[in-house]
């Protein structure tokens, strides 16, 4: 009996799945580096700082003390208590927050998956403000719900507002993704704007998944979180984690704070997929959250370095007034329009920058706006400045060619 030449046909679960464009851009930069090219990588969203030493020491001590076994699927109690305590400091509404509401996972990406997979399914529509982090579209797709892009207003940092969201709603709308500070734009939503959006969602009975992974990285004022302004949290799921604020990307710890019934469902889901996140990483995250003023001082130092890099990068990019830029209020990304009017201008510019100038950035196609590009400035300032100067020169070339 002859065997088919290619026996693999993807299941319906992943038939539409695209690989992560941000991870692909970074993998390409790494491959070029390995081949001997000098590359400045502004592709990946990863702080260049080392995890604070006290956190590393606490993790090493935890391993020595035996933190090498399975833990509760939803995470160790002291970590969930620390997360709940911090969240309760911001939440003043009904249904006080406790450790039962917290599910710790292997990164906020997994927490987003847990939340979406537990809440959405075939026939549902989920509103995604666009541009948006690439994985929202794919994670919603994995649940077989429909991701509905809601284009933000470029004149307002590509933010969406309640009226635009309402205009995209149908009777099938079941949820909404929020992300402030936003990847890729760095836009931070005001308290008033968030309040209006949450009020609309509450009125329509939508689930809101608020990804607040960048909330500590805001420059001119602290970022308002959903817990600061929501009036109830029955249908609100907060996603957060240690990766970005504490320079802990490789430790893989994220979490959700939700109503207890949702937490229970997500724990059941996780119990059949990855079980508990790594025990040592949970102890490291505990040291981050319980690190008090000493750790927060290190977080603030990292945020001020991002702030200085943002200002320096903006100063250089703004030397070319034709570049349309969203000045970021938070996170560590610069979002700007690529030169030319081609529908795939972002991809063309990103490819040219990498091949000709050795600078890795990410095409806006990954975020739903293919004529734009994203450059991360979570890299040493002299490199960021060097790359920005090359970007301005390449942009001018692209605008005339
Ligand atoms: N959410 C947003 C908006 C992100 O930009 C990222 C990482 O780039 C994540 C979630 C994933 O973070 P984690 O490393 O905790 O999975």
Boltz pocket constraint, residues with backbone or C-beta under 6 A from the ligand:
constraints:
  - pocket:
      binder: B
      contacts: [[A, 45], [A, 106], [A, 107], [A, 108], [A, 109], [A, 110], [A, 133], [A, 179], [A, 181], [A, 183], [A, 211], [A, 213], [A, 240], [A, 241], [A, 242], [A, 243], [A, 249], [A, 253], [A, 254]]
      max_distance: 6.0
